[in-house]
Amino acid sequence: APFLVTSILSANDSSIDGEMNVCPNRTNGVLSIDLNLYNAQRISYEIIDVTGRVVDGRDMGMLSAGNSRINTDLSAYEAGIYLVSITSGNSRTVTRVILTK
């Protein structure tokens, strides 16, 4: 179902119980989502294009406290701006990433 993005957080802002960094944030393919979780959490992610279509995503299941890295390859998609949405429980953190070719 489509949703309305009312604000976009910087990589340092987060509503998950921990820290998140998306890099590189001008990517031409592989995107890494680095998480430093303060507690074990069920994590899922979605990559959303400017039309609101989810182009990639996965339920990562329960991740342990500490550092985790999620890698996804965006090279099959068109250049442009995408949103990375990380969900943990009822919390969602959204940040913007630029895909170049």
C-alpha positions, 0 to 999 in steps of 0.5 A, a space after each residue: 500500500 502506498 504511504 506518504 513520507 512526511 519527513 526524511 531523516 538524516 543518516 544520524 537521525 533514527 527512530 530504531 533503537 540504535 544507529 543507522 548509516 546508509 553508504 555510499 550515498 551516491 551509489 552506482 550499485 551496491 548499497 550498504 545499510 549499517 546498523 548498530 542496534 542497542 537491543 535485539 530487534 526485528 528489522 526489515 527494509 524497503 527501497 522505494 522509488 520516487 513514484 512510491 513503488 517498492 523496488 527492493 526489500 526484505 524482512 531480515 528477521 531478528 537481528 542481535 544487538 551490535 553491528 549488522 550490515 545489510 547489502 543490496 544491489 541497486 544497479 538494475 534500477 534507473 538512476 535517481 533518488 530512492 528512499 531507504 525505509 528501515 522498520 523495527 516494530 512500530 518504528 520506521 526510519 526513512 533516509 534518501 539515497 541517490 543512485 547514479 549510472 
